[in-house]
Amino acid sequence: MKKKTYEELIKESPVTYEMYAEMVDDGNRYEISDGVLELMSPAPTPTHQSFVYELQYKLNASCRNEYIIYSAPIDVILSDTEVRQPDLIMIHRSRMDIIEKRGINGAPDLVVEISSKHSRRRDKVQKRIAYAKYGVPEYWIIDLTNFTLEQHVLEGERYELAEVYAEDETIRSQIVACASFSMNELVWSLPVHPDLLD
């Protein structure tokens, strides 16, 4: 069977994980949102990439005995027509059966998206709805424009904004109790401070 390109697949509906997995690799990153293939925003900035690394390092230091932590790119297959690539995910070791060769087959315990001006609407609206629909217990949205962390906790079928953390406030989670850090700790750990970049 001939592999299809992005241009060919966006004309089909719904797009499934199998179609997505068989498409031509053109070097871009894609997600499937409710059966629609979406091209992800431009490549992450150096600050974004450094922040993901520092956050993963911090979480590994305190949580690796309880959780497995992955950073993008990795497919999180929430359903056959909902495939996401979060910036960072955590899966409790008691649920390792959702880790498969092709990716993560089911809802992680925690999903983290680091928002940019290109992804803000997708992260705060579309992904928040999708992660709640498929039962992700906790969702963090980190905004690098003001270095805040929004903590969304699943209540029934919807997320409630539990807290917004900034500066030296210690981030705490009932779902991921081992997590304990502040936004300033992460910012001060960056190899190049964002204010020094053009």
Contact map, one row per residue, 1 for C-alpha under 8 A:
111000000000000000000000000000000000000000000000000000000000000000000000000000000000000000000000000000000000000000000000000000000000000000000000000000000000000000000000000000000000000000000000000000
111100000000000000000000000000000000000000000000000000000000000000000000000000000000000000000000000000000000000000000000000000000000000000000000000000000000000000000000000000000000000000000000000000
111110000000000000000111000000000000000000000000000000000000000000000000000000000000000000000000000000000000000000000000000000000000000000000000000000000000000000000000000000000000000000000000000000
011111011000000000000111000000000000000000000000000000000000000000000000000000000000000000000000000000000000000000000000000000000000000000000000000000000000000000000000000000000000000000000000000000
001111111000000000000011010000000000000000000000000000000000000000000000000000000000000000000000000000000000000000000000000000000000000000000000000000000000000000000000000000000000000000000000000000
000111111100000000000011000000000000100000000000000000000000000000000000000000000000000000000000000000000000000000000000000000000000000000000000000000000000000000000000000000000000000000000000000000
000011111110000000000000000000000000000000000000000000000000000000000000000000000000000000000000000000000000000000000000000000000000000000000000000000000000000000000000000000000000000000000000000000
000111111111000000000000000000000000000000000000000000000000000000000000000000000000000000000000000000000000000000000000000000000000000000000000000000000000000000000000000000000000000000000000000000
000111111111001000100000000000000000100000000000000000000000000000000000000000000000000000000000000000000000000000000000000000000000000000000000000000000000000000000000000000000000000000000000000000
000001111111101000000000000000000001110000000000000000000000000000000000000000000000000000000000000000000000000000000000000000000000000000000000000000000000000000000000000000000000000000000000000000
000000111111100000000000000000000000000000000000000000000000000000000000000000000000000000000000000000000000000000000000000000000000000000000000000000000000000000000000000000000000000000000000000000
000000011111111000000000000000000000000000000000000000000000000000000000000000000000000000000000000000000000000000000000000000000000000000000000000000000000000000000000000000000000000000000000000000
000000000111111000000000000000000011000000000000000000000000000000000000000000000000000000000000000000000000000000000000000000000000000000000000000000000000000000000000000000000000000000000000000000
000000000001111100000000000000000111000000000000000000000000000000000000000000001000000000000000000000000000000000000000000000000000000000000000000000000000000000000000000000000000000000000000000000
000000001101111110110000000000010011100000000000000000000000000000000000000000001000000000000000000000000000000000000000000000000000000000000000000000000000000000000000000000000000000000000000000000
000000000000011111110000000000010010000000000000000000000000000000000000000000011100000000000000000000000000000000000000000000000000000000000000000000000000000000000000000000000000000000000000000000
000000000000001111111000000000010000000000000000000000000000000000000000000010011110000000000000000000000000000000000000000000000000000000000000000000000000000000000000000000000000000000000000000000
000000000000000111111100000000000000000000000000000000000000000000000000000000010000000000000000000000000000000000000000000000000000000000000000000000000000000000000000000000000000000000000000000000
000000001000001111111110000000000000000000000000000000000000000000000000000000000000000000000000000000000000000000000000000000000000000000000000000000000000000000000000000000000000000000000000000000
000000000000001111111110000000000000100000000000000000000000000000000000000000000000000000000000000000000000000000000000000000000000000000000000000000000000000000000000000000000000000000000000000000
000000000000000011111110000000000000000000000000000000000000000000000000000000000000000000000000000000000000000000000000000000000000000000000000000000000000000000000000000000000000000000000000000000
001100000000000001111111000000000000000000000000000000000000000000000000000000000000000000000000000000000000000000000000000000000000000000000000000000000000000000000000000000000000000000000000000000
001111000000000000111111100000000000000000000000000000000000000000000000000000000000000000000000000000000000000000000000000000000000000000000000000000000000000000000000000000000000000000000000000000
001111000000000000000111110000000000000000000000000000000000000000000000000000000000000000000000000000000000000000000000000000000000000000000000000000000000000000000000000000000000000000000000000000
000000000000000000000011111100000000000000000000000000000000000000000000000000000000000000000000000000000000000000000000000000000000000000000000000000000000000000000000000000000000000000000000000000
000010000000000000000001111100000000000000000000000000000000000000000000000000000000000000000000000000000000000000000000000000000000000000000000000000000000000000000000000000000000000000000000000000
000000000000000000000000111110000000000000000000000000000000000000000000000000000000000000000000000000000000000000000000000000000000000000000000000000000000000000000000000000000000000000000000000000
000000000000000000000000111111000000001100000000000000000000000000000000000000000000000000000000000000000000000000000000000000000000000000000000000000000000000000000000000000000000000000000000000000
000000000000000000000000001111100000001100000000000000000000000000000000000000000000000000000000000000000000000000000000000000000000000000000000000000000000000000000000000000000000000000000000000000
000000000000000000000000000111110000111100000000000000000000000000000000000000000000100000000000000000000000000000000000000000000000000000000000000000000000000000000000000000000000000000000000000000
000000000000000000000000000011111000111100000000000000000000000000000000000000000111100000000000000000000000000000000000000000000000000000000000000000000000000000000000000000000000000000000000000000
000000000000001110000000000001111111110000000000000000000000000000000000000000001111000000000000000000000000000000000000000000000000000000000000000000000000000000000000000000000000000000000000000000
000000000000000000000000000000111111110000000000000000000000000000000000000000001111000000000000000000000000000000000000000000000000000000000000000000000000000000000000000000000000000000000000000000
000000000000010000000000000000011111000000000000000000000000000000000000000000001100000000000000000000000000000000000000000000000000000000000000000000000000000000000000000000000000000000000000000000
000000000000111100000000000000011111100000000000000000000000000000000000000000001100000000000000000000000000000000000000000000000000000000000000000000000000000000000000000000000000000000000000000000
000000000100111000000000000000011111110000000000000000000000000000000000000000001000000000000000000000000000000000000000000000000000000000000000000000000000000000000000000000000000000000000000000000
000001001100001000010000000001111011111000000000000000000000000000000000000000000000000000000000000000000000000000000000000000000000000000000000000000000000000000000000000000000000000000000000000000
000000000100000000000000000001111001111100000000000000000000000000000000000000000000000000000000000000000000000000000000000000000000000000000000000000000000000000000000000000000000000000000000000000
000000000000000000000000000111100000111110000000000000000000000000000000000000000000000000000000000000000000000000000000000000000000000000000000000000000000000000000000000000000000000000000000000000
000000000000000000000000000111100000011111000000000000000000000000000000000000000000000000000000000000000000000000000000000000000000000000000000000000000000000000000000000000000000000000000000000000
000000000000000000000000000000000000001111100000000000000000000000000000000000000000000000000000000000000000000000000110000000000000000000000000000000000000000000000000000000000000000000000000000000
000000000000000000000000000000000000000111110000000000000000000000000000000000000000000000000000000000000000000000000100000000000000000000000000000000000000000000000000000000000000000000000000000000
000000000000000000000000000000000000000011111000000000000000000000000000000000000000000000000000000000000000000000000000000000000000000000000000000000000000000000000000000000000000000000000000000000
000000000000000000000000000000000000000001111101100000000000000000000000000000000000000000000000000000000000000000000000000000000000000000000000000000000000000000000000000000000000000000000000000000
000000000000000000000000000000000000000000111111100000000000000000000000000000000000000000000000000000000000000000000000000000000000000000000000000000000000000000000000000000000000000000000000000000
000000000000000000000000000000000000000000011111110000000000000000000000000000000000000000000000000000000000000000000000000000000000000000000000000000000000000000000000000000000000000000000000000000
000000000000000000000000000000000000000000001111111000000000000000000000000000000000000000000000000000000000000000000000000000000000000000000000000000000000000000000000000000000000000000000101110000
000000000000000000000000000000000000000000011111111100000000000000000000000000000000000000000000000000000000000001000000000000000000000000000001000000000000000000000000000000000000000000000000000000
000000000000000000000000000000000000000000011111111110000000000000000000000000000000000000000000000000000000000000000000000000000000000000000000000000000000000000000000000000000000000000000000000000
000000000000000000000000000000000000000000000111111111000000000000000000000000000000000000000000000000000000000000000000000000000000000000000000000000000000000000000000000000000000000000000110000000
000000000000000000000000000000000000000000000011111111100000000000000000000000000000000000000000000000000000000000000000000000000000000000000000000000000000000000000000000000000000000001100100000000
000000000000000000000000000000000000000000000001111111110000000000000010000000000000001100000000000000000000000001000000000000000000000000000000000000000000000000000000000000000000000000000000000000
000000000000000000000000000000000000000000000000111111111000000000000000000000000000000000000000000000000000000000000000000000000000000000000000000000000000000000000000000000000000000000000000000000
000000000000000000000000000000000000000000000000011111111100000000000000000000000000000000000000000000000000000000000000000000000000000000000000000000000000000000000000000000000000000001001100000000
000000000000000000000000000000000000000000000000001111111110000000000000000000000000000000000000000000000000000000000000000000000000000000000000000000000000000000000000000000000000000001000000000000
000000000000000000000000000000000000000000000000000111111111000000001110000000000000000100000000000000000000000000000000000000000000000000000000000000000000000000000000000000000000000000000000000000
000000000000000000000000000000000000000000000000000011111111100000000000000000000000000000000000000000000000000000000000000000000000000000000000000000000000000000000000000000000000000000000000000000
000000000000000000000000000000000000000000000000000001111111110000000000000000000000000000000000000000000000000000000000000000000000000000000000000000000000000000000000000000000000100000000000000000
000000000000000000000000000000000000000000000000000000111111111100001000000000000000000000000000000000000000000000000000000000000000000000000000000000000000000000000000000000000010000000000000000000
000000000000000000000000000000000000000000000000000000011111111100001000000000000000000000000000000000000000000000000000000000000000000000000000000000000000000000000000000000000000000000000000000000
000000000000000000000000000000000000000000000000000000001111111100000000000000000000000000000000000000000000000000000000000000000000000000000000000000000000000000000000000000000000000000000000000000
000000000000000000000000000000000000000000000000000000000111111110000000000000000000000000000000000000000000000000000000000000000000000000000000000000000000000000000000000000000111000000000000000000
000000000000000000000000000000000000000000000000000000000011111111100000000000000000000000000000000000000000000000000000000000000000000000000000000000000000000000000000000000000110000000000000000000
000000000000000000000000000000000000000000000000000000000011111111111000000000000000000000000000000000000000000000000000000000000000000000000000000000000000000000000000000000000000000000000000000000
000000000000000000000000000000000000000000000000000000000000011111100000000000000000000000000000000000000000000000000000000000000000000000000000000000000000000000000000000000000000000000000000000000
000000000000000000000000000000000000000000000000000000000000001111110000000000000000000000011000000000000000000000000000000000000000000000000000000000000000000000000000000000000000000000000000000000
000000000000000000000000000000000000000000000000000000000000001111111000000000000000000001111000000000000000000000000000000000000000000000000000000000000000000000000000000000000000000000000000000000
000000000000000000000000000000000000000000000000000000000000000101111100000000000000000001111000000000000000000000000000000000000000000000000000000000000000000000000000000000000000000000000000000000
000000000000000000000000000000000000000000000000000000010011000100111110000000000000000111100000000000000000000000000000000000000000000000000000000000000000000000000000000000000000000000000000000000
000000000000000000000000000000000000000000000000000000010000000000011111010000000000000111000000000000000000000000000000000000000000000000000000000000000000000000000000000000000000000000000000000000
000000000000000000000000000000000000000000000000000100010000000000001111110000000000011110000000000000000000000000000000000000000000000000000000000000000000000000000000000000000000000000000000000000
000000000000000000000000000000000000000000000000000000000000000000000111110000000000111100000000000000000000000000000000000000000000000000000000000000000000000000000000000000000000000000000000000000
000000000000000000000000000000000000000000000000000000000000000000000011111000000000111000000000000000000000000000000000000000000000000000000000000000000000000000000000000000000000000000000000000000
000000000000000000000000000000000000000000000000000000000000000000000111111100000000110000000000000000110000000000000000000000000000000000000000000000000000000000000000000000000000000000000000000000
000000000000000000000000000000000000000000000000000000000000000000000000111110000011100000000000000001110000000000000000000000000000000000000000000000000000000000000000000000000000000000000000000000
000000000000000000000000000000000000000000000000000000000000000000000000011111000011110000000000000000111110000000000000000000000000000000000000000000000000000000000000000000000000000000000000000000
000000000000000010000000000000000000000000000000000000000000000000000000001111110111000000000000000000111110000000000000000000000000000000000000000000000000000000000000000000000000000000000000000000
000000000000000000000000000000000000000000000000000000000000000000000000000111111111000000000000000000001110000000000000000000000000010000000000000000000000000000000000000000000000000000000000000000
000000000000000000000000000000000000000000000000000000000000000000000000000011111110000000000000000000001100000000000000000000000000000000000000000000000000000000000000000000000000000000000000000000
000000000000000111000000000000000000000000000000000000000000000000000000000011111110000000000000000000000000000000000000000000000000000000000000000000000000000000000000000000000000000000000000000000
000000000000011110000000000000011111000000000000000000000000000000000000000001111110000000000000000000000000000000000000000000000000000000000000000000000000000000000000000000000000000000000000000000
000000000000000110000000000000111110000000000000000000000000000000000000000011111111000000000000000000000000000000000000000000000100000000000000000000000000000000000000000000000000000000000000000000
000000000000000010000000000000111000000000000000000000000000000000000000001111111111100000000000000000000000000000000000000000000000000000000000000000000000000000000000000000000000000000000000000000
000000000000000000000000000000111000000000000000000000000000000000000000001111000111110000000000000000000000000000000000000000000000000000000000000000000000000000000000000000000000000000000000000000
000000000000000000000000000001100000000000000000000000000000000000000001111100000011111000000000000000000000000000000000000000000000000000000000000000000000000000000000000000000000000000000000000000
000000000000000000000000000000000000000000000000000000000000000000000011110100000001111110000000000000000000001110000000000000000000000000000000000000000000000000000000000000000000000000000000000000
000000000000000000000000000000000000000000000000000100000000000000000011100000000000111110000000000000000000001111000000000000000000000000000000000000000000000000000000000000000000000000000000000000
000000000000000000000000000000000000000000000000000100010000000000001111000000000000011111000000000000000000001110000000000000000000000000000000000000000000000000000000000000000000000000000000000000
000000000000000000000000000000000000000000000000000000000000000000001110000000000000011111100000000000000001111100000000000000000000000000000000000000000000000000000000000000000000000000000000000000
000000000000000000000000000000000000000000000000000000000000000000111100000000000000000111110000000000000001111000000000000000000000000000000000000000000000000000000000000000000000000000000000000000
000000000000000000000000000000000000000000000000000000000000000000111000000000000000000011111011000000000001110000000000000000000000000000000000000000000000000000000000000000000000000000000000000000
000000000000000000000000000000000000000000000000000000000000000001110000000000000000000001111111000000000000100000000000000000000000000000000000000000000000000000000000000000000000000000000000000000
000000000000000000000000000000000000000000000000000000000000000001110000000000000000000000111111000000000000000000000000000000000000000000000000000000000000000000000000000000000000000000000000000000
000000000000000000000000000000000000000000000000000000000000000000000000000000000000000000011111000000000000000000000000000000000000000000000000000000000000000000000000000000000000000000000000000000
000000000000000000000000000000000000000000000000000000000000000000000000000000000000000000111111110000000000000000000000000000000000000000000000000000000000000000000000000000000000000000000000000000
000000000000000000000000000000000000000000000000000000000000000000000000000000000000000000111111111000000000000000000000000000000000000000000000000000000000000000000000000000000000000000000000000000
000000000000000000000000000000000000000000000000000000000000000000000000000000000000000000000011111100000000000000000000000000000000000000000000000000000000000000000000000000000000000000000000000000
000000000000000000000000000000000000000000000000000000000000000000000000000000000000000000000011111100011100000000000000000000000000000000000000000000000000000000000000000000000000000000000000000000
000000000000000000000000000000000000000000000000000000000000000000000000000000000000000000000001111110111000000000000000000000000000000000000000000000000000000000000000000000000000000000000000000000
000000000000000000000000000000000000000000000000000000000000000000000000000000000000000000000000111111111000000000000000000000000000000000000000000000000000000000000000000000000000000000000000000000
000000000000000000000000000000000000000000000000000000000000000000000000000000000000000000000000001111100000000000000000000000000000000000000000000000000000000000000000000000000000000000000000000000
000000000000000000000000000000000000000000000000000000000000000000000000001000000000000000000000000111110000000000000000000000000000000000000000000000000000000000000000000000000000000000000000000000
000000000000000000000000000000000000000000000000000000000000000000000000011110000000000000000000001111111000000000000000000000000000000000000000000000000000000000000000000000000000000000000000000000
000000000000000000000000000000000000000000000000000000000000000000000000011110000000000000000000011101111111000000000000000000000000000000000000000000000000000000000000000000000000000000000000000000
000000000000000000000000000000000000000000000000000000000000000000000000000111100000000000000000011100111110000000000000000000000000000000000000000000000000000000000000000000000000000000000000000000
000000000000000000000000000000000000000000000000000000000000000000000000000111100000000000000000010000011111000000000000000000000000000000000000000000000000000000000000000000000000000000000000000000
000000000000000000000000000000000000000000000000000000000000000000000000000111000000000000000000000000011111100000000000000000000010011100000000000000000000000000000000000000000000000000000000000000
000000000000000000000000000000000000000000000000000000000000000000000000000000000000000011100000000000010111111000000000000000000000000110000000000000000000000000000000000000000000000000000000000000
000000000000000000000000000000000000000000000000000000000000000000000000000000000000000011110000000000000011111000000000000000000000000111000000000000000000000000000000000000110000000000000000000000
000000000000000000000000000000000000000000000000000000000000000000000000000000000000000011100000000000000001111100000000000000000000000111110000000000000000000000000000000000110000000000000000000000
000000000000000000000000000000000000000000000000000000000000000000000000000000000000011111000000000000000001111110000000000000000000000101110000000000000000000000000000000000000000000000000000000000
000000000000000000000000000000000000000000000000000000000000000000000000000000000000011110000000000000000000011111000000000000000000000000111100000000000000000000000000000000000000000000000000000000
000000000000000000000000000000000000000000000000000000000000000000000000000000000000011100000000000000000000001111100000001000000000000000111100000000000000000000000000000000000000000000000000000000
000000000000000000000000000000000000000000000001000100000000000000000000000000000000001000000000000000000000000111110000000000000000000000001111000000000000000000000000000000000000000000000000000000
000000000000000000000000000000000000000000000000000000000000000000000000000000000000000000000000000000000000000011111111001000000000000000001111000000000000000000000000000000000000000000000000000000
000000000000000000000000000000000000000000000000000000000000000000000000000000000000000000000000000000000000000001111111000000000000000000000011100000000000000000000000000000000000000000000000000000
000000000000000000000000000000000000000000000000000000000000000000000000000000000000000000000000000000000000000000111111000000000000000000000000000000000000000000000000000000000000000000000000000000
000000000000000000000000000000000000000011000000000000000000000000000000000000000000000000000000000000000000000000111111100000000000000000000000000000000000000000000000000000000000000000000000000000
000000000000000000000000000000000000000010000000000000000000000000000000000000000000000000000000000000000000000000111111111000000000000000000000000000000000000000000000000000000000000000000000000000
000000000000000000000000000000000000000000000000000000000000000000000000000000000000000000000000000000000000000000111111111100000000000000000000000000000000000000000000000000000000000000000000000000
000000000000000000000000000000000000000000000000000000000000000000000000000000000000000000000000000000000000000000000111111111000000000000000000000000000000000000000000000000000000000000000000000000
000000000000000000000000000000000000000000000000000000000000000000000000000000000000000000000000000000000000000000000011111111100000000000000000000000000000000000000000000000000000000000000000000000
000000000000000000000000000000000000000000000000000000000000000000000000000000000000000000000000000000000000000010100011111111110000000000001000000000000000000000000000000000000000000000000000000000
000000000000000000000000000000000000000000000000000000000000000000000000000000000000000000000000000000000000000000000001111111110000000000001000000000000000000000000000000000000000000000000000000000
000000000000000000000000000000000000000000000000000000000000000000000000000000000000000000000000000000000000000000000000111111111000000000000000000000000000000000000000000000000000000000000000000000
000000000000000000000000000000000000000000000000000000000000000000000000000000000000000000000000000000000000000000000000111111111100000000000000000000000000000000000000000000000000000000000000000000
000000000000000000000000000000000000000000000000000000000000000000000000000000000000000000000000000000000000000000000000011111111110000000000000000000000000000000000000000000000000000000000000000000
000000000000000000000000000000000000000000000000000000000000000000000000000000000000000000000000000000000000000000000000001111111111000000100000000000000000001000000000000000000000000000000000000000
000000000000000000000000000000000000000000000000000000000000000000000000000000000000000000000000000000000000000000000000000011111111100000000000000000000000010000000000000000000000000000000000000000
000000000000000000000000000000000000000000000000000000000000000000000000000000000100000000000000000000000000000000000000000001111111110000000000000000000000000000000000000000000000000000000000000000
000000000000000000000000000000000000000000000000000000000000000000000000000000000000000000000000000000000010000000000000000000111111111100100000000000000000000000000000000000000000000000000000000000
000000000000000000000000000000000000000000000000000000000000000000000000000000000000000000000000000000000000000000000000000000011111111110000000000000000100111000000000000000000000000000000000000000
000000000000000000000000000000000000000000000000000000000000000000000000000000000000000000000000000000000000000000000000000000001111111100000000000000000000110000000000000000000000000000000000000000
000000000000000000000000000000000000000000000000000000000000000000000000000001000000000000000000000000000010000000000000000000000111111100000000000000000000000000000000000000000000000000000000000000
000000000000000000000000000000000000000000000000000000000000000000000000000000000000000000000000000000000010000000000000000000000011111110000000000000000100100000000000000000000000000000000000000000
000000000000000000000000000000000000000000000000000000000000000000000000000000000000000000000000000000000011111000000000000000000011111111100000000000000100000000000000000000000000000000000000000000
000000000000000000000000000000000000000000000000000000000000000000000000000000000000000000000000000000000001110000000000000000000001001111100000000000001100000000000000000000100000000000000000000000
000000000000000000000000000000000000000000000000000000000000000000000000000000000000000000000000000000000000111000000000000000000000000111110000000000111100000000000000000000100000000000000000000000
000000000000000000000000000000000000000000000000000000000000000000000000000000000000000000000000000000000000011110000000000000010010000111111000000000111000000000000000000000000000000000000000000000
000000000000000000000000000000000000000000000000000000000000000000000000000000000000000000000000000000000000011110000000000000000000000001111100000011110000000000000000000000000000000000000000000000
000000000000000000000000000000000000000000000000000000000000000000000000000000000000000000000000000000000000000111100000001100000000000000111110000011100000000000000000000000000000000000000000000000
000000000000000000000000000000000000000000000000000000000000000000000000000000000000000000000000000000000000000111100000000000000000000000011111001111000000000000000000000000000000000000000000000000
000000000000000000000000000000000000000000000000000000000000000000000000000000000000000000000000000000000000000001110000000000000000000000001111111110000000000000000000000000000000000000000000000000
000000000000000000000000000000000000000000000001000000000000000000000000000000000000000000000000000000000000000001110000000000000000000000000111111100000000000000000000000000000000000000000000000000
000000000000000000000000000000000000000000000000000000000000000000000000000000000000000000000000000000000000000000010000000000000000000000000011111000000000000000000000000000000000000000000000000000
000000000000000000000000000000000000000000000000000000000000000000000000000000000000000000000000000000000000000000000000000000000000000000000011111100000000000000000000000000000000000000000000000000
000000000000000000000000000000000000000000000000000000000000000000000000000000000000000000000000000000000000000000000000000000000000000000000111111110000000000000000110000000000000001000100000000000
000000000000000000000000000000000000000000000000000000000000000000000000000000000000000000000000000000000000000000000000000000000000000000000111011111000000000000011110000000000000001000000000000000
000000000000000000000000000000000000000000000000000000000000000000000000000000000000000000000000000000000000000000000000000000000000000000011110001111100000000000011100000000000000001000000000000000
000000000000000000000000000000000000000000000000000000000000000000000000000000000000000000000000000000000000000000000000000000000000000000011100000111110000000011111000000000000000000000000000000000
000000000000000000000000000000000000000000000000000000000000000000000000000000000000000000000000000000000000000000000000000000000000000001111000000011111000000011111000000000000000000000000000000000
000000000000000000000000000000000000000000000000000000000000000000000000000000000000000000000000000000000000000000000000000000000000000001110000000001111100001111100000000000000000000000000000000000
000000000000000000000000000000000000000000000000000000000000000000000000000000000000000000000000000000000000000000000000000000000000000011100000000000111110001111000000000000000000000000000000000000
000000000000000000000000000000000000000000000000000000000000000000000000000000000000000000000000000000000000000000000000000000000001001111000000000000011111111100000000000000000000000000000000000000
000000000000000000000000000000000000000000000000000000000000000000000000000000000000000000000000000000000000000000000000000000000000000000000000000000001111111100000000000000000000000000000000000000
000000000000000000000000000000000000000000000000000000000000000000000000000000000000000000000000000000000000000000000000000000000000000000000000000000000111111000000000000000000000000000000000000000
000000000000000000000000000000000000000000000000000000000000000000000000000000000000000000000000000000000000000000000000000000000001101000000000000000000111111000000000000000000000000000000000000000
000000000000000000000000000000000000000000000000000000000000000000000000000000000000000000000000000000000000000000000000000000001001100000000000000000000111111100000000000000000000000000000000000000
000000000000000000000000000000000000000000000000000000000000000000000000000000000000000000000000000000000000000000000000000000010001000000000000000000011111111110000000000000000000000000000000000000
000000000000000000000000000000000000000000000000000000000000000000000000000000000000000000000000000000000000000000000000000000000000000000000000000000011110011111000000000000000000000000000000000000
000000000000000000000000000000000000000000000000000000000000000000000000000000000000000000000000000000000000000000000000000000000000000000000000000001111000001111110000000000000000000000000000000000
000000000000000000000000000000000000000000000000000000000000000000000000000000000000000000000000000000000000000000000000000000000000000000000000000001111000000111110000000000000000000000000000000000
000000000000000000000000000000000000000000000000000000000000000000000000000000000000000000000000000000000000000000000000000000000000000000000000000001110000000011111000000000000000000000000000000000
000000000000000000000000000000000000000000000000000000000000000000000000000000000000000000000000000000000000000000000000000000000000000000000000000111100000000011111100000000000000000000000000000000
000000000000000000000000000000000000000000000000000000000000000000000000000000000000000000000000000000000000000000000000000000000000000000000000000111100000000000111110111000000000011000000000000000
000000000000000000000000000000000000000000000000000000000000000000000000000000000000000000000000000000000000000000000000000000000000000000000000001110000000000000011111100000000000011100000000000000
000000000000000000000000000000000000000000000000000000000000000000000000000000000000000000000000000000000000000000000000000000000000000000000000001100000000000000001111100000000000011100000000000000
000000000000000000000000000000000000000000000000000000000000000000000000000000000000000000000000000000000000000000000000000000000000000000000000000000000000000000000111110000000000011110000000000000
000000000000000000000000000000000000000000000000000000000000000000000000000000000000000000000000000000000000000000000000000000000000000000000000000000000000000000001111111000000000011000000000000000
000000000000000000000000000000000000000000000000000000000000000000000000000000000000000000000000000000000000000000000000000000000000000000000000000000000000000000001001111100000001111000000000000000
000000000000000000000000000000000000000000000000000000000000000000000000000000000000000000000000000000000000000000000000000000000000000000000000000000000000000000001000111110000011111000000000000000
000000000000000000000000000000000000000000000000000000000000000000000000000000000000000000000000000000000000000000000000000000000000000000000000000000000000000000000000011111011011100000000000000000
000000000000000000000000000000000000000000000000000000000000000000000000000000000000000000000000000000000000000000000000000000000000000000000000000000000000000000000000001111111110000000000000000000
000000000000000000000000000000000000000000000000000000000000000000000000000000000000000000000000000000000000000000000000000000000000000000000000000000000000000000000000000111111000000000000000000000
000000000000000000000000000000000000000000000000000000000000000000000000000000000000000000000000000000000000110000000000000000000000000011000000000000000000000000000000000011111000000000000000000000
000000000000000000000000000000000000000000000000000000000000000000000000000000000000000000000000000000000000110000000000000000000000000000000000000000000000000000000000000111111110000000000000000000
000000000000000000000000000000000000000000000000000000000000000000000000000000000000000000000000000000000000000000000000000000000000000000000000000000000000000000000000000111111111000000000000000000
000000000000000000000000000000000000000000000000000000000000011000000000000000000000000000000000000000000000000000000000000000000000000000000000000000000000000000000000000010011111000000000000000000
000000000000000000000000000000000000000000000000000000000010011000000000000000000000000000000000000000000000000000000000000000000000000000000000000000000000000000000000001110011111100000000000000000
000000000000000000000000000000000000000000000000000000000000010000000000000000000000000000000000000000000000000000000000000000000000000000000000000000000000000000000000011100001111110000000000000000
000000000000000000000000000000000000000000000000000000000100000000000000000000000000000000000000000000000000000000000000000000000000000000000000000000000000000000000000011100000011111011000000000000
000000000000000000000000000000000000000000000000000000000000000000000000000000000000000000000000000000000000000000000000000000000000000000000000000000000000000000001111111000000001111111000000000000
000000000000000000000000000000000000000000000000000000000000000000000000000000000000000000000000000000000000000000000000000000000000000000000000001110000000000000001111111000000000111111100000000000
000000000000000000000000000000000000000000000000000000000000000000000000000000000000000000000000000000000000000000000000000000000000000000000000000000000000000000000111000000000000011111110000000000
000000000000000000000000000000000000000000000000000000000000000000000000000000000000000000000000000000000000000000000000000000000000000000000000000000000000000000000001000000000000111111111000000000
000000000000000000000000000000000000000000000000001001100000000000000000000000000000000000000000000000000000000000000000000000000000000000000000000000000000000000000000000000000000111111111100000000
000000000000000000000000000000000000000000000000001000000000000000000000000000000000000000000000000000000000000000000000000000000000000000000000001000000000000000000000000000000000001111111100100000
000000000000000000000000000000000000000000000000000000000000000000000000000000000000000000000000000000000000000000000000000000000000000000000000000000000000000000000000000000000000000111111100100000
000000000000000000000000000000000000000000000000000001000000000000000000000000000000000000000000000000000000000000000000000000000000000000000000000000000000000000000000000000000000000011111110000000
000000000000000000000000000000000000000000000010011001000000000000000000000000000000000000000000000000000000000000000000000000000000000000000000000000000000000000000000000000000000000001111111100000
000000000000000000000000000000000000000000000000010000000000000000000000000000000000000000000000000000000000000000000000000000000000000000000000000000000000000000000000000000000000000000001111100000
000000000000000000000000000000000000000000000010000000000000000000000000000000000000000000000000000000000000000000000000000000000000000000000000000000000000000000000000000000000000000000000111110110
000000000000000000000000000000000000000000000010000000000000000000000000000000000000000000000000000000000000000000000000000000000000000000000000000000000000000000000000000000000000000000110111111110
000000000000000000000000000000000000000000000010000000000000000000000000000000000000000000000000000000000000000000000000000000000000000000000000000000000000000000000000000000000000000000000001111110
000000000000000000000000000000000000000000000000000000000000000000000000000000000000000000000000000000000000000000000000000000000000000000000000000000000000000000000000000000000000000000000000111111
000000000000000000000000000000000000000000000000000000000000000000000000000000000000000000000000000000000000000000000000000000000000000000000000000000000000000000000000000000000000000000000001111111
000000000000000000000000000000000000000000000000000000000000000000000000000000000000000000000000000000000000000000000000000000000000000000000000000000000000000000000000000000000000000000000001111111
000000000000000000000000000000000000000000000000000000000000000000000000000000000000000000000000000000000000000000000000000000000000000000000000000000000000000000000000000000000000000000000000001111
